[in-house]
Amino acid sequence: MKKSGDYIGRYRLLSCLRQTSQSLFYLVEHGEVPGTLYALQLWPEIALQSRSAYIEFIEWMKALASLRDQAIVPVFEGDLVEDHPYLVQGCEVITRSETLSLRLARGDREPLSGAQARELIEWVGRGLAAAHGLDLLHGQLSPQWILLTADGRTLLSGLKPPFAPPDQDDPDCLPPEGRPSKRGDQYALARLVQRILAATTQQVSELGLNLAALEPATDPDPQRRFASVRAFLRALGYELSLVESPLERWERPGETRAEEEKGEQPRAAAQGQPVLPLTPFPEGSLASEIVAPLPTASSSAPLTPAFPLTPVTPLPVPVSESPSPGAAPQSLSGDEGGPGQATLQVGPMPVAARKTKKLLETRLSSFSPRSRKIALGAVISGVLILLLILGGVWLYGLLPATAATVTIAPVRQQVVQSYNFSRGQNDDFANRQAATRLLSYTTPRRSKTVQSSIAHANIPATHAHGQLVFSSVSRDIPPDEPLLLRANNGLLVAVINHGLISAQGSTTVDAIVEQAGSQGNIPAHFLDGYYQYSGSVTYPSFIAYVSNPAPFTGGADAYNGPEVAQQDIDNAQQDLTQQLWQEARQHLQAQLQPGEDFLSLGGDALDCSTQMQANHRAGDRSGNVTVTGQLSCEAVAYDAQALVRWLEQDLQQRIAHSLGAHFERVGELQTAASLGLIQAPQFLVIASGQWVLQLDAAGRQAVAQAIAGLSQEEARAILLKRFHARTRSLQLAPLWGKHLPASASAITVIGLPSLPPGS
């Protein structure tokens, strides 16, 4: 087992938080960022020594890290240390949280309210649905993996890794099929719902839940359960706000998907969206020809164009243009060839080429020199206009706008910081020293009497038993020879399971009185003398000296009355301990000075030892049992108010250095001071709170100065990274500029209500 101060990867161990049957949970500190706390889960008994096992673990860890939901403890990373896998998780498992197992254990004293029960079921179901949406199984859902935080949240943790067996503290949550599956998680959730409903004070019928859904969800046959956890919760009476993933949609039965697809068109019409009717094209129309299927290679029909081809009327050609057979070749030039002019002589031109040449000559000759200048100017003007447009677009993306309005929603930042303080005589928090005082109190001896829970025991009579010593035996007695002695008072004593009784020396054997009842409890040496066995056909007679050196015990008469059970003794001790504990706590609290509080000692502030004694044992025939005892308790006191004031100042300085000067705390600072052992020289303090950007005049000015002159993408990134704020809208002044104004005074910052951590 790792010790405090050891490193796992880049994390330094501070203390061991808790242990399950498969894993250990440590409170760790990031080695590169001191004061940043996480919870590290280590599987010390599992070694992944093959490459395939390591790859499977890494893929599973990456899937967990991508699972981000408000109902699940976040996982950040994981790896192997000495072949043992570990995960680094959010610190919710260590900052003032308890498991559902502990909460249900004290349900008799603090039962759940109806609202608490409904909220528990909803958040556990949401966490399961989110995991199933990424094709992840929990595989070991039980109360120990459900965390209840101090701020009222319910978090799901402990998804079963593929390399480990189920780690559950409640066998009732194990599915009958014995293998992890999504429907197995549904079975465990249904069992958990039954446990939660049994621990509430409100009538189950008043919770508004459809308890009939529990029957199919807990069916031994997985195929008869609901198709998904979401379907089970919907039948139970919950409608999750979690968006359904594509995987969940396609894992639903095909009939359900078909019905929803059929309902999309009516839903669109109901929402005012246009619904286009699918009307067939009229036969013979142009559209029908366009969308007509092409003929296949095996089709005998000729390939015809989809559009009808309109015949073009040929241009009229003068008769003189038509060359006669045997005519001389013509020149491509429009003028007759003269001296010094090069001409290209070709043979007779095709009819189509001659027509095209004549048409071009006719069109070009129709433009006058003035017209040609006008056309050239129009072309140049068009090019200049195009260049101006492109330049304007380029300048629009480069130059800043004249004004901008930015609407942001700050995200609250959860900050957790740990401190180690040495116990001393005086407070010196800056040097990590705090004054503590040891308080003690011992209660007077008090008694608690409870009635026996068994009114009619109906106990049959029992036989007394003891030992006899045979000596001076006239012959050896073989092991299979039955021996029965008759005492002077008529009792019959039978020797049982004896071995060889030798004629030499003495032999001790077990014996039982055949008559049941207390009369068989004969005193010592009640049998003491020579006894003669008359013999039989099988065994000859003999004489032996027989005595019982110790009394026979265990004989009891039949009884039908009250009897003390072990549960009666335990209940009396538990009630008396609780009474004495409250008395001791009241006296120790009276010793506290103003501003002081107790250091936690692993879940409780008092270190107590008990001395209990009952006047009866389990099985005694009595109508009641009385337990008498006293309690001796110790506690360690410290100046909690002074320490909290110093923590607030120190954390605010740290926040100003890490987040910025414009972040302030919202809500109360949560602190937990734990000593571990009452003799320990140091104690650990964990402080947690939420800080958020303050959008007062100074905060708005700082935001505007930080994003002035940036592009919209850069501004959004700065707002999220430096100021931890989500950009809801970013509006620039119209007509000019795509960047934010270079002057902060031209930027208006509007703040919306802050968002919870992780948004």
DRENDREN-961141 format. One line per 10 residues: number of its first residue (from 1); their letters; for each residue x, y, z of C-alpha. Coordinates in steps of 0.1 Angstrom, whole numbers, padded with zeros to 4 digits. Example, Ala and Ser with C-alpha at 12.3 -4.5 7.8 and 13.67 -1.06 7.14 Angstrom:
2
1 = AS = 0123 -0045 0078 | 0137 -0011 0071
This chain:
759
1 = MKKSGDYIGR = 0000 0000 0000 | 0013 0034 -0009 | 0022 0059 0018 | 0017 0097 0021 | 0044 0115 0002 | 0048 0088 -0025 | 0042 0096 -0061 | 0020 0079 -0086 | 0029 0094 -0120 | 0030 0131 -0114
11 = YRLLSCLRQT = 0007 0131 -0084 | 0018 0132 -0048 | -0003 0112 -0023 | -0017 0131 0006 | -0038 0105 0024 | -0059 0074 0018 | -0095 0083 0016 | -0113 0049 0015 | -0110 0013 0003 | -0133 -0010 -0016
21 = SQSLFYLVEH = -0128 -0047 -0023 | -0110 -0040 -0056 | -0095 -0005 -0053 | -0080 0023 -0031 | -0089 0060 -0033 | -0062 0085 -0025 | -0063 0123 -0021 | -0035 0135 -0043 | -0019 0168 -0053 | -0007 0177 -0087
31 = GEVPGTLYAL = 0031 0177 -0086 | 0035 0205 -0111 | 0006 0226 -0098 | 0008 0225 -0059 | -0025 0229 -0042 | -0045 0214 -0071 | -0063 0184 -0056 | -0077 0153 -0073 | -0089 0119 -0063 | -0068 0089 -0076
41 = QLWPEIALQS = -0083 0054 -0078 | -0058 0026 -0079 | -0063 -0011 -0085 | -0033 -0026 -0065 | -0043 -0062 -0070 | -0047 -0060 -0108 | -0016 -0061 -0131 | -0020 -0053 -0169 | 0011 -0070 -0184 | 0001 -0075 -0220
51 = RSAYIEFIEW = 0000 -0049 -0247 | -0036 -0057 -0256 | -0047 -0053 -0220 | -0030 -0019 -0218 | -0046 -0007 -0250 | -0080 -0018 -0238 | -0075 0001 -0206 | -0063 0033 -0224 | -0093 0032 -0248 | -0117 0027 -0219
61 = MKALASLRDQ = -0100 0056 -0200 | -0103 0079 -0230 | -0140 0071 -0233 | -0145 0080 -0196 | -0126 0112 -0201 | -0149 0122 -0229 | -0179 0116 -0207 | -0189 0150 -0193 | -0222 0153 -0175 | -0233 0170 -0144
71 = AIVPVFEGDL = -0244 0137 -0129 | -0210 0119 -0132 | -0177 0125 -0114 | -0153 0136 -0142 | -0123 0115 -0152 | -0092 0135 -0164 | -0066 0109 -0172 | -0051 0075 -0163 | -0021 0052 -0168 | -0002 0023 -0152
81 = VEDHPYLVQG = 0022 0024 -0122 | 0042 -0008 -0118 | 0016 -0025 -0142 | -0013 -0014 -0119 | -0039 0008 -0135 | -0051 0041 -0120 | -0075 0069 -0128 | -0074 0106 -0119 | -0109 0119 -0111 | -0126 0150 -0099
91 = CEVITRSETL = -0122 0160 -0062 | -0159 0156 -0056 | -0152 0122 -0040 | -0132 0139 -0012 | -0146 0174 -0006 | -0174 0170 0020 | -0192 0141 0004 | -0206 0108 0016 | -0217 0077 -0002 | -0253 0066 -0005
101 = SLRLARGDRE = -0244 0035 0016 | -0236 0057 0046 | -0267 0079 0040 | -0290 0049 0039 | -0273 0034 0070 | -0284 0064 0091 | -0318 0064 0075 | -0335 0053 0108 | -0323 0085 0125 | -0325 0108 0094
111 = PLSGAQAREL = -0349 0094 0068 | -0350 0108 0033 | -0377 0132 0024 | -0399 0126 -0007 | -0381 0153 -0027 | -0347 0139 -0018 | -0357 0105 -0029 | -0371 0117 -0062 | -0340 0138 -0069 | -0316 0109 -0060
121 = IEWVGRGLAA = -0334 0086 -0085 | -0334 0112 -0113 | -0297 0121 -0111 | -0285 0085 -0108 | -0307 0076 -0138 | -0294 0106 -0157 | -0258 0095 -0150 | -0265 0060 -0163 | -0283 0073 -0194 | -0253 0096 -0202
131 = AHGLDLLHGQ = -0229 0067 -0199 | -0250 0044 -0220 | -0252 0072 -0247 | -0214 0067 -0252 | -0217 0029 -0251 | -0202 0027 -0216 | -0215 0003 -0189 | -0215 0009 -0152 | -0214 -0028 -0145 | -0213 -0025 -0106
141 = LSPQWILLTA = -0240 0000 -0097 | -0245 0000 -0059 | -0249 0026 -0031 | -0212 0028 -0025 | -0207 0044 -0060 | -0233 0072 -0055 | -0218 0103 -0039 | -0239 0130 -0021 | -0220 0163 -0020 | -0223 0190 0006
151 = DGRTLLSGLK = -0239 0214 -0019 | -0268 0190 -0026 | -0255 0173 -0058 | -0258 0136 -0066 | -0229 0122 -0086 | -0224 0088 -0101 | -0189 0072 -0100 | -0172 0039 -0102 | -0178 0026 -0137 | -0165 -0009 -0138
161 = PPFAPPDQDD = -0133 -0013 -0158 | -0132 -0041 -0184 | -0103 -0059 -0165 | -0118 -0060 -0130 | -0147 -0081 -0115 | -0177 -0063 -0101 | -0170 -0043 -0069 | -0204 -0040 -0051 | -0214 -0035 -0015 | -0250 -0046 -0021
171 = PDCLPPEGRP = -0254 -0082 -0036 | -0291 -0074 -0042 | -0280 -0050 -0070 | -0263 -0078 -0090 | -0283 -0088 -0121 | -0294 -0125 -0122 | -0276 -0131 -0155 | -0243 -0124 -0138 | -0227 -0104 -0167 | -0225 -0066 -0172
181 = SKRGDQYALA = -0249 -0051 -0197 | -0270 -0021 -0201 | -0301 -0040 -0190 | -0281 -0053 -0161 | -0275 -0016 -0151 | -0312 -0011 -0155 | -0318 -0040 -0130 | -0294 -0025 -0105 | -0310 0009 -0108 | -0345 -0006 -0102
191 = RLVQRILAAT = -0332 -0024 -0071 | -0316 0009 -0060 | -0349 0027 -0064 | -0365 0002 -0041 | -0338 0008 -0015 | -0343 0046 -0017 | -0380 0044 -0015 | -0378 0022 0016 | -0357 0049 0033 | -0381 0078 0028
201 = TQQVSELGLN = -0407 0090 0053 | -0432 0100 0027 | -0458 0076 0015 | -0446 0061 -0018 | -0480 0067 -0034 | -0476 0104 -0028 | -0443 0106 -0048 | -0460 0105 -0082 | -0441 0075 -0094 | -0454 0046 -0114
211 = LAALEPATDP = -0441 0017 -0093 | -0455 -0008 -0117 | -0424 -0001 -0139 | -0402 -0018 -0113 | -0416 -0052 -0121 | -0404 -0055 -0157 | -0371 -0037 -0148 | -0363 -0064 -0122 | -0374 -0093 -0144 | -0349 -0122 -0142
221 = DPQRRFASVR = -0350 -0124 -0180 | -0330 -0094 -0195 | -0351 -0095 -0227 | -0383 -0087 -0208 | -0368 -0055 -0193 | -0371 -0021 -0208 | -0351 -0014 -0240 | -0330 0013 -0222 | -0326 0031 -0188 | -0342 0061 -0204
231 = AFLRALGYEL = -0373 0040 -0213 | -0374 0027 -0177 | -0372 0061 -0162 | -0399 0074 -0185 | -0422 0046 -0175 | -0413 0053 -0138 | -0424 0090 -0142 | -0392 0109 -0152 | -0385 0127 -0184 | -0347 0133 -0186
241 = SLVESPLERW = -0335 0167 -0199 | -0305 0149 -0213 | -0305 0149 -0251 | -0308 0115 -0266 | -0276 0103 -0283 | -0276 0088 -0318 | -0265 0054 -0302 | -0296 0055 -0279 | -0319 0063 -0308 | -0306 0034 -0330
251 = ERPGETRAEE = -0307 0009 -0300 | -0344 0015 -0296 | -0368 -0011 -0312 | -0373 -0006 -0349 | -0411 -0001 -0345 | -0405 0029 -0322 | -0382 0046 -0347 | -0406 0040 -0376 | -0435 0055 -0356 | -0414 0086 -0348
261 = EKGEQPRAAA = -0403 0090 -0385 | -0440 0088 -0395 | -0448 0115 -0369 | -0421 0139 -0382 | -0443 0153 -0410 | -0474 0160 -0388 | -0451 0175 -0361 | -0435 0198 -0388 | -0470 0209 -0399 | -0480 0216 -0363
271 = QGQPVLPLTP = -0449 0238 -0358 | -0457 0259 -0388 | -0431 0245 -0411 | -0440 0240 -0448 | -0447 0204 -0458 | -0442 0198 -0496 | -0466 0173 -0511 | -0450 0146 -0532 | -0471 0148 -0564 | -0462 0127 -0595
281 = FPEGSLASEI = -0451 0146 -0626 | -0477 0145 -0655 | -0468 0120 -0681 | -0451 0135 -0711 | -0440 0167 -0692 | -0405 0181 -0694 | -0399 0172 -0657 | -0409 0136 -0663 | -0384 0134 -0691 | -0356 0149 -0670
291 = VAPLPTASSS = -0361 0125 -0641 | -0368 0095 -0663 | -0344 0066 -0655 | -0316 0060 -0679 | -0318 0028 -0700 | -0296 0000 -0688 | -0270 -0018 -0709 | -0294 -0047 -0714 | -0322 -0024 -0726 | -0331 -0025 -0763
301 = APLTPAFPLT = -0344 0010 -0763 | -0322 0036 -0780 | -0305 0062 -0757 | -0324 0095 -0762 | -0316 0128 -0746 | -0337 0139 -0716 | -0342 0174 -0732 | -0358 0177 -0767 | -0333 0189 -0793 | -0348 0218 -0813
311 = PVTPLPVPVS = -0335 0219 -0850 | -0316 0251 -0860 | -0325 0267 -0893 | -0293 0272 -0914 | -0284 0307 -0925 | -0291 0316 -0961 | -0260 0315 -0983 | -0256 0334 -1016 | -0255 0311 -1046 | -0222 0327 -1057
321 = ESPSPGAAPQ = -0206 0315 -1025 | -0210 0279 -1035 | -0179 0266 -1052 | -0182 0247 -1083 | -0164 0214 -1089 | -0129 0221 -1100 | -0127 0257 -1088 | -0094 0272 -1077 | -0086 0272 -1040 | -0096 0304 -1020
331 = SLSGDEGGPG = -0077 0326 -0996 | -0086 0330 -0959 | -0080 0367 -0962 | -0109 0390 -0969 | -0088 0409 -0996 | -0074 0396 -1027 | -0038 0387 -1024 | -0015 0415 -1036 | 0022 0421 -1038 | 0040 0415 -1005
341 = QATLQVGPMP = 0010 0399 -0987 | 0013 0363 -0974 | -0018 0342 -0980 | -0027 0307 -0969 | -0043 0287 -0996 | -0065 0258 -0985 | -0087 0234 -1003 | -0124 0237 -1006 | -0140 0246 -0972 | -0168 0226 -0957
351 = VAARKTKKLL = -0202 0242 -0959 | -0205 0248 -0921 | -0171 0264 -0919 | -0178 0288 -0947 | -0211 0298 -0931 | -0194 0305 -0897 | -0167 0326 -0914 | -0193 0347 -0932 | -0213 0352 -0900 | -0183 0365 -0881
361 = ETRLSSFSPR = -0173 0388 -0908 | -0208 0402 -0910 | -0210 0408 -0871 | -0175 0423 -0868 | -0180 0447 -0896 | -0212 0459 -0880 | -0192 0476 -0851 | -0179 0511 -0858 | -0146 0523 -0843 | -0166 0544 -0818
371 = SRKIALGAVI = -0186 0514 -0807 | -0155 0494 -0803 | -0140 0521 -0779 | -0172 0521 -0759 | -0172 0483 -0755 | -0135 0484 -0745 | -0142 0511 -0718 | -0171 0490 -0705 | -0149 0460 -0701 | -0122 0481 -0683
381 = SGVLILLLIL = -0148 0497 -0660 | -0162 0462 -0651 | -0127 0450 -0642 | -0121 0481 -0620 | -0154 0477 -0602 | -0146 0440 -0595 | -0112 0450 -0581 | -0129 0476 -0559 | -0154 0450 -0546 | -0126 0425 -0538
391 = GGVWLYGLLP = -0105 0452 -0521 | -0135 0463 -0500 | -0141 0428 -0489 | -0104 0424 -0480 | -0104 0457 -0461 | -0138 0448 -0443 | -0121 0416 -0429 | -0090 0435 -0419 | -0101 0469 -0404 | -0119 0472 -0370
401 = ATAATVTIAP = -0156 0481 -0367 | -0165 0515 -0352 | -0185 0500 -0323 | -0193 0466 -0308 | -0216 0451 -0282 | -0205 0419 -0265 | -0229 0398 -0243 | -0212 0372 -0221 | -0222 0348 -0193 | -0194 0342 -0168
411 = VRQQVVQSYN = -0188 0306 -0157 | -0183 0300 -0120 | -0149 0284 -0113 | -0147 0257 -0086 | -0115 0262 -0066 | -0102 0236 -0041 | -0071 0242 -0021 | -0055 0220 0006 | -0033 0232 0036 | -0013 0212 0061
421 = FSRGQNDDFA = -0011 0228 0095 | 0012 0218 0124 | -0004 0217 0159 | 0011 0243 0182 | 0005 0266 0211 | -0002 0298 0190 | -0018 0306 0157 | 0007 0314 0129 | -0013 0305 0098 | 0011 0321 0074
431 = NRQAATRLLS = 0038 0296 0086 | 0012 0268 0086 | 0008 0265 0124 | -0025 0265 0143 | -0031 0263 0181 | -0051 0233 0193 | -0065 0221 0226 | -0072 0185 0238 | -0106 0182 0255 | -0118 0151 0274
441 = YTTPRRSKTV = -0149 0139 0292 | -0160 0106 0308 | -0197 0100 0314 | -0211 0084 0346 | -0222 0047 0344 | -0257 0045 0331 | -0280 0016 0323 | -0304 0007 0295 | -0331 -0021 0298 | -0349 -0035 0268
451 = QSSIAHANIP = -0376 -0062 0266 | -0368 -0095 0251 | -0378 -0098 0215 | -0387 -0135 0219 | -0419 -0139 0239 | -0424 -0176 0234 | -0391 -0195 0229 | -0408 -0230 0228 | -0375 -0247 0237 | -0375 -0285 0241
461 = ATHAHGQLVF = -0357 -0302 0270 | -0320 -0309 0265 | -0298 -0338 0277 | -0270 -0333 0302 | -0235 -0345 0291 | -0202 -0350 0308 | -0172 -0375 0311 | -0167 -0408 0328 | -0134 -0425 0339 | -0131 -0463 0336
471 = SSVSRDIPPD = -0104 -0480 0357 | -0097 -0515 0371 | -0116 -0531 0342 | -0116 -0569 0343 | -0113 -0572 0305 | -0107 -0550 0274 | -0138 -0534 0261 | -0139 -0531 0223 | -0149 -0498 0206 | -0182 -0511 0192
481 = EPLLLRANNG = -0195 -0525 0225 | -0226 -0505 0238 | -0223 -0493 0275 | -0252 -0481 0296 | -0250 -0474 0333 | -0279 -0471 0357 | -0274 -0446 0386 | -0288 -0450 0421 | -0316 -0424 0413 | -0326 -0443 0382
491 = LLVAVINHGL = -0309 -0422 0356 | -0294 -0440 0326 | -0260 -0428 0315 | -0249 -0439 0280 | -0213 -0440 0269 | -0210 -0425 0234 | -0184 -0428 0207 | -0158 -0445 0229 | -0127 -0462 0217 | -0109 -0491 0232
501 = ISAQGSTTVD = -0113 -0492 0270 | -0082 -0511 0281 | -0080 -0533 0312 | -0046 -0516 0319 | -0048 -0481 0335 | -0077 -0458 0332 | -0097 -0445 0302 | -0118 -0413 0299 | -0149 -0414 0277 | -0178 -0391 0268
511 = AIVEQAGSQG = -0213 -0398 0282 | -0248 -0385 0281 | -0278 -0388 0303 | -0307 -0404 0284 | -0334 -0386 0304 | -0337 -0350 0291 | -0341 -0322 0315 | -0322 -0305 0344 | -0323 -0338 0364 | -0294 -0350 0343
521 = NIPAHFLDGY = -0271 -0323 0357 | -0255 -0347 0382 | -0227 -0333 0405 | -0191 -0345 0405 | -0185 -0381 0418 | -0222 -0388 0416 | -0211 -0420 0399 | -0182 -0434 0420 | -0178 -0471 0425 | -0176 -0506 0410
531 = YQYSGSVTYP = -0202 -0515 0384 | -0208 -0550 0370 | -0220 -0557 0335 | -0240 -0590 0333 | -0230 -0597 0298 | -0249 -0610 0267 | -0246 -0635 0240 | -0222 -0612 0221 | -0202 -0597 0249 | -0190 -0614 0281
541 = SFIAYVSNPA = -0196 -0598 0315 | -0170 -0576 0332 | -0165 -0554 0363 | -0151 -0518 0362 | -0146 -0489 0385 | -0165 -0459 0371 | -0166 -0423 0383 | -0175 -0388 0370 | -0148 -0364 0382 | -0167 -0333 0370
551 = PFTGGADAYN = -0204 -0325 0371 | -0226 -0331 0340 | -0240 -0299 0324 | -0264 -0288 0296 | -0295 -0305 0309 | -0325 -0281 0307 | -0362 -0286 0311 | -0386 -0277 0283 | -0394 -0240 0282 | -0421 -0219 0265
561 = GPEVAQQDID = -0415 -0183 0276 | -0394 -0152 0269 | -0358 -0156 0258 | -0330 -0130 0254 | -0317 -0127 0218 | -0283 -0113 0207 | -0302 -0086 0189 | -0318 -0074 0222 | -0283 -0070 0237 | -0270 -0052 0206
571 = NAQQDLTQQL = -0300 -0028 0206 | -0296 -0020 0242 | -0259 -0013 0237 | -0265 0008 0206 | -0292 0029 0224 | -0270 0034 0255 | -0240 0043 0234 | -0260 0069 0214 | -0273 0084 0247 | -0238 0085 0262
581 = WQEARQHLQA = -0223 0100 0230 | -0248 0128 0230 | -0241 0135 0266 | -0203 0135 0260 | -0206 0158 0230 | -0227 0183 0249 | -0202 0185 0277 | -0173 0188 0253 | -0190 0215 0233 | -0195 0234 0266
591 = QLQPGEDFLS = -0157 0235 0269 | -0153 0252 0235 | -0143 0289 0235 | -0159 0315 0212 | -0149 0308 0176 | -0136 0273 0182 | -0147 0241 0166 | -0137 0204 0167 | -0112 0188 0142 | -0127 0159 0124
601 = LGGDALDCST = -0113 0125 0133 | -0122 0105 0102 | -0159 0111 0101 | -0166 0122 0137 | -0152 0148 0160 | -0150 0126 0191 | -0126 0097 0198 | -0145 0075 0223 | -0140 0042 0241 | -0169 0023 0256
611 = QMQANHRAGD = -0172 -0001 0285 | -0204 -0021 0283 | -0217 -0051 0303 | -0250 -0070 0300 | -0267 -0090 0328 | -0278 -0117 0304 | -0263 -0136 0275 | -0281 -0146 0243 | -0303 -0176 0249 | -0310 -0168 0286
621 = RSGNVTVTGQ = -0345 -0173 0297 | -0355 -0138 0307 | -0381 -0112 0298 | -0356 -0084 0296 | -0319 -0076 0295 | -0300 -0047 0311 | -0268 -0032 0297 | -0247 -0010 0319 | -0217 0011 0307 | -0199 0044 0304
631 = LSCEAVAYDA = -0181 0064 0276 | -0147 0082 0277 | -0143 0107 0249 | -0116 0131 0236 | -0117 0159 0210 | -0093 0184 0196 | -0104 0221 0194 | -0090 0249 0172 | -0100 0285 0164 | -0121 0278 0133
641 = QALVRWLEQD = -0133 0314 0127 | -0098 0328 0127 | -0086 0301 0104 | -0115 0306 0079 | -0108 0344 0078 | -0072 0337 0069 | -0082 0311 0043 | -0105 0336 0027 | -0077 0362 0024 | -0052 0336 0012
651 = LQQRIAHSLG = -0075 0321 -0014 | -0085 0356 -0027 | -0048 0364 -0032 | -0042 0331 -0050 | -0073 0338 -0072 | -0061 0373 -0081 | -0028 0358 -0092 | -0042 0328 -0111 | -0075 0341 -0125 | -0073 0378 -0122
661 = AHFERVGELQ = -0081 0408 -0100 | -0117 0410 -0112 | -0128 0376 -0098 | -0147 0374 -0065 | -0161 0345 -0045 | -0198 0337 -0047 | -0215 0318 -0018 | -0198 0306 0013 | -0164 0291 0016 | -0166 0254 0024
671 = TAASLGLIQA = -0139 0241 0047 | -0132 0207 0062 | -0104 0202 0088 | -0094 0166 0094 | -0069 0153 0119 | -0070 0115 0112 | -0056 0103 0145 | -0060 0123 0177 | -0022 0120 0184 | -0012 0132 0149
681 = PQFLVIASGQ = 0011 0163 0149 | -0005 0178 0118 | -0040 0182 0104 | -0053 0187 0068 | -0077 0216 0058 | -0095 0215 0025 | -0111 0248 0014 | -0134 0249 -0016 | -0155 0277 -0031 | -0167 0292 -0064
691 = WVLQLDAAGR = -0152 0324 -0080 | -0167 0343 -0109 | -0159 0373 -0130 | -0173 0405 -0115 | -0188 0426 -0143 | -0188 0459 -0125 | -0173 0490 -0142 | -0138 0479 -0136 | -0145 0444 -0148 | -0162 0455 -0180
701 = QAVAQAIAGL = -0133 0479 -0187 | -0108 0450 -0183 | -0128 0428 -0206 | -0131 0455 -0232 | -0094 0463 -0231 | -0084 0427 -0235 | -0105 0421 -0267 | -0101 0455 -0284 | -0088 0452 -0319 | -0091 0414 -0320
711 = SQEEARAILL = -0110 0393 -0345 | -0143 0378 -0334 | -0128 0343 -0330 | -0098 0357 -0310 | -0121 0376 -0288 | -0143 0346 -0280 | -0111 0326 -0272 | -0098 0353 -0249 | -0131 0356 -0231 | -0132 0319 -0225
721 = KRFHARTRSL = -0096 0313 -0216 | -0087 0344 -0195 | -0121 0355 -0181 | -0139 0321 -0181 | -0169 0336 -0198 | -0191 0321 -0226 | -0199 0346 -0254 | -0236 0346 -0261 | -0236 0373 -0288 | -0210 0396 -0305
731 = QLAPLWGKHL = -0226 0424 -0326 | -0205 0448 -0346 | -0215 0482 -0361 | -0229 0476 -0396 | -0213 0486 -0429 | -0176 0486 -0419 | -0151 0463 -0402 | -0150 0427 -0391 | -0127 0431 -0361 | -0136 0446 -0328
741 = PASASAITVI = -0129 0483 -0324 | -0093 0492 -0315 | -0106 0515 -0287 | -0120 0499 -0256 | -0144 0528 -0251 | -0162 0517 -0283 | -0170 0482 -0269 | -0201 0477 -0247 | -0199 0447 -0224 | -0232 0432 -0212
751 = GLPSLPPGS = -0232 0405 -0185 | -0257 0377 -0181 | -0263 0356 -0149 | -0233 0333 -0142 | -0233 0297 -0152 | -0225 0267 -0130 | -0190 0251 -0130 | -0183 0230 -0161 | -0208 0248 -0183
